[in-house]
């Protein structure tokens, strides 16, 4: 019988393959801090996102594998997460401490983009990530209302704006910098300046994800963001009907033009379940988001059903993920958040995978 060692434990854990990165967790460097004391074995598995949907399954598998080794009497596995830094940011840190910037965009207004952005941010934070949201929709900045912060003014400390905090996330918005009754009359160069200020003059601290709620369309703010900061990826929000899908196609092309990866498409207001009968109604049609993804080779990140809970929660300033966590809408947003985090990890780990494949 060979003596139990760290090498034996690591070799056994190579059986576990990360489903997204398609390499074993030892090669990926996920297994850390192995301690062996007699028959007691403990170690950490550090995943690339706290929102990993296979976390429990991986913990169970690792425990069973190591427990089956000769000489092992007890196994303790600690699951942890460290969100990797985005590929582009490593060599050009536009915002110190911010690992990944995610643009939430849509080809047109009225598809619930800001609602998706807010609930995506809150869901990621609820999973344990450090999250901020930048309301770059300067023409219709609704994020403060949806987070219940009203028009509280941010503090200025050492020449930097301190983001307003609510529901576990940090937020900055044009709505908290100007009077609520003042119209947003901004031209291209001014928009560029606003985006630059939100990126460079705000003390975001350490963030795993900075969600950027973009204005609808494919105009100046999208271009400014791509020019000013390395965006890890864009999430596109649509509804099932064709008029919305055609606008998203333009957004896909725009992000391709500025070399921002499209992480996938979220289909919002996909369907409605009647509370009295349970009957599903596809009010805006069905299958449009999935078809679009197949057409462009994109990831379909999920469907979010319609529901009065979403509107009521937004009006009250308590996102539906928090106000009604057991609702179908909340479950959908949580699932979408996990999928977005998964795609971010895949994008962020690509250079490491290339390096390892060459080694």
LINPEZI-V363015 format. One record per backbone hydrogen bond with DSSP energy under -0.5 kcal/mol. CO is the residue of the C=O (numbers start at 1). NH is the residue of the N-H. E is the energy in kcal/mol with one decimal. If there is no record, write none. Layout:
co=(CO	CO)
nh=(NH	NH)
e=(E	E)
//
This chain:
co=(5	6	7	8	9	10	11	12	13	15	16	18	23	24	25	25	26	30	30	32	35	37	39	39	40	41	42	43	44	44	45	45	47	49	52	54	55	56	57	58	59	60	61	62	63	64	66	69	74	76	77	78	80	86	87	88	88	89	92	95	97	97	99	100	100	101	101	101	102	102	103	103	104	105	106	112	113	114	115	116	117	118	119	120	121	122	123	124	125	129	130	130	131	132	133	133	134	134	135	136	137	140	142	143	144	144	144	145	149	155	155	157	160	161	161	164	166	168	169	170	171	172	173	174	174	179	181	183	184	187	188	189	190	191	192	193	194	195	196	197	201	202	203	205	207	208	209	209	210	211	211	212	212	213	219	220	221	222	223	224	225	229	233	234	234	235	236	238	241	241	242	243	244	245	246	247	248	249	250	251	252	253	254	255	256	259	261	261	264	265	265	266	266	267	271	272	272	274	279	281	281	282	287	288	289	290	291	292	293	293	299	299	302	303	304	304	307	307	308	309	310	311	312	313	313	319	319	320	322	324	327	328	329	330	331	332	333	334	335	336	337	338	339	340	341	342	343	344	345	346	347	349	350	351	352	353	354	355)
nh=(9	10	11	12	13	14	14	15	16	17	25	22	18	28	30	31	29	32	46	44	42	40	73	74	37	76	35	78	32	46	47	80	82	52	55	58	59	60	61	62	63	64	65	66	67	68	69	72	41	43	79	45	47	90	90	91	92	92	94	98	99	207	86	102	210	103	232	233	104	212	105	235	214	237	217	116	117	118	119	120	121	122	123	124	125	126	127	129	128	131	208	209	170	211	135	172	136	213	174	138	140	142	146	147	148	149	150	148	152	157	162	160	157	163	203	171	169	131	166	133	164	135	176	177	178	182	183	185	186	191	192	193	194	195	196	197	198	199	200	201	161	204	163	207	99	100	132	211	102	134	213	104	214	136	223	224	225	226	227	228	229	231	103	263	264	105	266	268	244	245	246	247	248	249	250	251	252	253	254	255	256	257	258	260	259	261	234	263	236	301	302	238	268	304	306	274	281	278	274	272	283	285	291	292	293	294	295	296	297	298	265	301	267	305	269	270	310	311	312	313	314	315	316	317	318	322	323	324	325	327	331	332	333	334	335	336	337	338	339	340	341	342	343	344	345	346	347	348	349	350	350	353	354	355	356	357	358	359)
e=(-2.0	-2.7	-2.5	-2.0	-1.8	-0.7	-0.8	-1.3	-1.7	-0.6	-2.1	-2.0	-2.8	-1.9	-2.4	-0.8	-1.3	-0.6	-3.1	-3.1	-2.4	-2.2	-2.5	-1.9	-2.6	-2.5	-2.9	-2.3	-2.6	-0.5	-0.8	-2.8	-2.7	-1.2	-1.1	-2.5	-2.2	-2.4	-2.3	-2.5	-2.2	-2.3	-2.3	-2.3	-2.2	-1.1	-1.5	-1.7	-2.6	-1.9	-0.6	-2.5	-2.9	-1.1	-0.5	-0.6	-0.5	-0.5	-1.2	-2.0	-0.6	-2.3	-2.6	-0.5	-2.8	-0.5	-1.5	-1.3	-0.5	-3.1	-0.6	-3.5	-2.4	-2.7	-2.3	-2.3	-2.7	-2.6	-2.2	-2.5	-2.2	-2.5	-2.3	-2.1	-2.1	-2.3	-1.1	-1.9	-1.6	-0.7	-2.5	-2.0	-1.8	-3.2	-0.6	-1.6	-1.4	-2.2	-0.8	-2.2	-0.8	-1.2	-2.0	-1.8	-0.7	-2.1	-0.8	-0.8	-1.5	-0.6	-2.9	-1.5	-2.9	-0.6	-3.0	-2.5	-1.9	-0.5	-2.4	-3.1	-2.5	-2.8	-1.4	-1.5	-1.2	-1.9	-0.5	-1.3	-0.9	-2.6	-2.2	-1.6	-2.1	-2.6	-2.3	-2.4	-2.5	-1.7	-2.9	-2.6	-2.8	-1.5	-0.6	-0.6	-2.5	-0.6	-2.1	-0.6	-2.6	-3.1	-0.6	-3.1	-1.0	-1.4	-1.7	-3.0	-2.7	-2.0	-1.9	-2.3	-2.1	-0.9	-2.1	-2.4	-1.0	-2.8	-3.0	-3.2	-0.7	-1.8	-2.6	-1.0	-1.7	-1.8	-1.0	-1.6	-2.6	-1.9	-2.2	-2.5	-2.0	-2.1	-1.5	-2.8	-1.3	-0.6	-2.6	-0.8	-2.4	-2.2	-0.8	-2.5	-0.8	-2.6	-3.4	-0.6	-3.0	-3.0	-2.8	-2.3	-1.4	-1.4	-2.2	-2.3	-2.1	-2.1	-2.1	-1.9	-1.2	-2.2	-2.3	-0.8	-2.5	-0.5	-0.6	-2.2	-1.1	-1.0	-2.6	-2.4	-2.2	-2.2	-1.8	-0.9	-2.1	-2.0	-2.7	-2.0	-0.6	-1.9	-2.3	-2.1	-2.4	-2.5	-2.1	-2.5	-2.5	-1.9	-1.9	-2.7	-2.6	-2.1	-2.3	-2.4	-2.2	-2.0	-2.4	-2.9	-2.2	-0.7	-0.8	-2.3	-2.2	-2.6	-2.7	-2.2	-1.2	-1.0)
//
